């Protein structure tokens, strides 16, 4: 019989813009900040956490580029016991959900009673790369540096913006629809933040400065309150994509998210009130260019495994790696008979998505689960499903339930 696994704590840093308020914070420290807050806010002894599973996504930004063991370094910085075991994993944008999935497996197998899961990223600390001098016999001449962030994607494939834009058009999703989705992502986020809906999940950060008072960060820096459809329409497309712009995509963001999960028995023993029940997490994959479509089969797979229907989901979260992702995926779900398209879209990302919140890639999957859990609590409970795409069309989907 499956063990009943519950979320007992969940939090994140605010997400910073590229070169913004978090640019000087090392990725180890970003992770440690979220880990420490997640455990301490429910006032349990850190030694109760026996396993840490942490999404990384990119190790070149780490101080120790060669085998940085980010999860291990961060948990030690967070003040957790040296006996705490850990695993760092890289599945690109799905790393955060897959980290939670590994924790779920560990608990169900009896390997642990409590696991800390999540991910962190610092695009701002991404280095430039100089390849080949060790063996090239370089002595004189210009040095060519490579920027890993330019035309973001995979060198043997298209930039992800090109694939997402092309696939969007193949499914009849226009540039104008993507701009409109981005506009409403910011609008919904602004309304939710003003209503205090992110206070449960987002910690307040004081960021010391070399001179003057510390910066107080209590809002995601990606959010643009002055966004308009006219401004979005005026932006050029990027990297040769037919539809993707800097406006209908998230930024290159910095941040961390942590989720603490436990067996229901352990939560009761420690006196922790569950935030939500973690029902299931599963994975899917498609042809590498179909990154905008893969959240849909991920959702279908996890629903089928648990004998649930999309109509049972009160809230749906689909990561806005680009605005194209929820638009394409919802179109597929509707075409496959899961409901009316506009009704499905009305349940997606009710407080805005990554276009407004930001997308520090390995943290985003955990963030979706957490955001959905707190929203379901505000709505009095029910089921929710969250899905995210990752590099070369990997997909993760998670179902949670709030009593």
Secondary structure, DSSP 8 states (H G I E B T S, - for coil): ----EEEEEEEE---B-TTSTTTTS-HHHHHHHHHHHHHHTTT--GGG--EEEEE-S--TTSSS-SS--HHHHHHHHTT--TT-EEEEE--GGGHHHHHHHHHHHHHHTTS-SEEEEEEEEEGGG--EE--SHHHH---SS----EETTTT-B-TTS-BHHHHHHHHHHHTT--HHHHHHHHHHHHHHHHHHHHTTTTTTTB--EEE--SSSS-EEE-S-TT--TT--HHHHHHS-BSTT-SS-BSSSB----EEEEEEEEEEHHHHHHHT---SEEEEEEEEEE--TT-TTTHHHHHHHHHHHHTT--GGGEEEEEE--SBHHHHHHHHHHHHHTTSS-HHHHHHTB-TT--HHHH---HHHHHHHHHHHHHHHHHHTT-EEEEEEEEETTTEEEEEEEEE-
